[in-house]
Amino acid sequence: MTAPIPISLHVNGERVDAHVLPRLNLADFLREHLHLTGTHVGCEHGVCGACTVRADDEIVRACLMLAVQADGMSIQTIEGLSDSGEVGDLQAAFRDRNALQCGYCTPGMLMAAQDLLRQHPEPSRERIREHLSGNYCRCTGYQAIVDAVEATALSRRGRAA
Amino acid sequence: MKASAFAYARATSVDEALKLLAAHGEKAKLLSGGQSLMPAMNLRLISPELLVDIGGLDELRGIAVTNDVVRIGALTRHVDLLKCPEIAVHAPLLAEAVAHVAHPAIRNRGTLGGSLAHADPAAELPACMLALDATLIVRGGRGERRIVAADFFQGIFQTALSEEELLVAVEFPVRRTNSVHYFYEFARRHGDYAIAGLAAQAIVDAGTIAGLRLAFFAVGDRPVLAGAAGRLINVSITPVLLSDASAALGEEVDASEDQQATAAMRRHLAKVLLVRCISVLLGRPELSVSERAA
């Protein structure tokens, strides 16, 4: 039973069929099998949030999910959200506000921030901090990240009005 | 790190999962949400030879309220508890506590049953089960057992579950009209494991506590119901009485020491939590002035 197991899933809207070993986690599957290296691997035990992706429309830790568990699911990575333009304004706000320095946490940060903005279009700063509390950034001190998310929420509301 | 190699079987029924557990014993582990199991495997703290994935067993999912009893399937995720209107009405303690469990991405995968079977002494949900006087329903090859929460948790990562059993659901009575709850945990950061915490459920009648279950967690090797609660039932609560109860709590708490806190600090925090809890439950802020004496 340690032999490769067939899986079939959608990644960023494209169907993917593969054979994977049970021990392969979803983050490594995305990075090494599909070469989607925007999903970063930091702590590999669910603490840092760098590997955050969407599975069936909900954010998850890709390091705490096996590729075999993603069988039949629809996975979206930062590449998918970026290419579709879904997070274009959020990315611009991060750049404008210097909400990234080394950039290692940024894909996970964008995934978590976009998840918040989809559920709560008018988040308080406290709520932003709470939703991003599972994503570590060792450069910025978070202030600029919270600013960028808040600014994006404001400008989206302006556009919707 | 990465998990070491293991075999993987996707169970299609509870019976099939039980057969696999019976055949492989301690070499097998059940995989539900994986939010505690996968970190332990990635850190190579454990290396099971077989993972039995029960994630597809819909019969273990869902929240139902019948005849004043709330039943929650073991595979119900933290996010489901958080968003369920019936939990908010019938078990507001649980709804409040779940918000303190890790972070959104973890709560989207982690399950109630997984958290209870894992039995981390610092986890919120085991303590809630004690406070809510829940019964845990366990299935094995020889049928079903019902275990009260106070007997289920037996030590650090230790429960009454045998290697060949599976937790299928929990049940607890719906909230009574005059029942109130309190939840608080001291943690370094939001979503971190608590340094000390309290989940409490009480019946308050005209300013008097008629029933009180105080479940402390992250204090010792398992969540515990405080015997000191008995001193506060059906009496007129004064700062002196509360201070005595707090001292009794300090005596009974078997506090543990680790890199987060000393045993003395945990004992102190437990006493602070008790005083704040009673003050909030009774709506008497003046009582927490005696916190300084705690």
Chai-1 contact restraints between the chains, C-beta under 6 A:
chainA,res_idxA,chainB,res_idxB,connection_type,confidence,min_distance_angstrom,max_distance_angstrom,comment,restraint_id
A,M1,B,A7,contact,1.0,0.0,6.0,A-B,restraint_1
A,T2,B,A5,contact,1.0,0.0,6.0,A-B,restraint_2
A,T2,B,A7,contact,1.0,0.0,6.0,A-B,restraint_3
A,P22,B,F6,contact,1.0,0.0,6.0,A-B,restraint_4
A,P22,B,Y8,contact,1.0,0.0,6.0,A-B,restraint_5
A,R23,B,A3,contact,1.0,0.0,6.0,A-B,restraint_6
A,R23,B,A5,contact,1.0,0.0,6.0,A-B,restraint_7
A,E44,B,N42,contact,1.0,0.0,6.0,A-B,restraint_8
A,H45,B,P39,contact,1.0,0.0,6.0,A-B,restraint_9
A,H45,B,N42,contact,1.0,0.0,6.0,A-B,restraint_10
A,H45,B,L43,contact,1.0,0.0,6.0,A-B,restraint_11
A,G46,B,P39,contact,1.0,0.0,6.0,A-B,restraint_12
A,T52,B,A105,contact,1.0,0.0,6.0,A-B,restraint_13
A,E58,B,N108,contact,1.0,0.0,6.0,A-B,restraint_14
A,I59,B,A105,contact,1.0,0.0,6.0,A-B,restraint_15
A,V60,B,A105,contact,1.0,0.0,6.0,A-B,restraint_16
A,V60,B,N108,contact,1.0,0.0,6.0,A-B,restraint_17
A,V60,B,R109,contact,1.0,0.0,6.0,A-B,restraint_18
A,R61,B,A105,contact,1.0,0.0,6.0,A-B,restraint_19
A,L64,B,G34,contact,1.0,0.0,6.0,A-B,restraint_20
A,L64,B,Q35,contact,1.0,0.0,6.0,A-B,restraint_21
A,L64,B,M38,contact,1.0,0.0,6.0,A-B,restraint_22
A,V68,B,Y8,contact,1.0,0.0,6.0,A-B,restraint_23
A,E130,B,H190,contact,1.0,0.0,6.0,A-B,restraint_24
A,H131,B,P104,contact,1.0,0.0,6.0,A-B,restraint_25
A,S133,B,H103,contact,1.0,0.0,6.0,A-B,restraint_26
A,S133,B,H190,contact,1.0,0.0,6.0,A-B,restraint_27
A,S133,B,G191,contact,1.0,0.0,6.0,A-B,restraint_28
A,G134,B,H103,contact,1.0,0.0,6.0,A-B,restraint_29
A,G134,B,A105,contact,1.0,0.0,6.0,A-B,restraint_30
A,G134,B,G191,contact,1.0,0.0,6.0,A-B,restraint_31
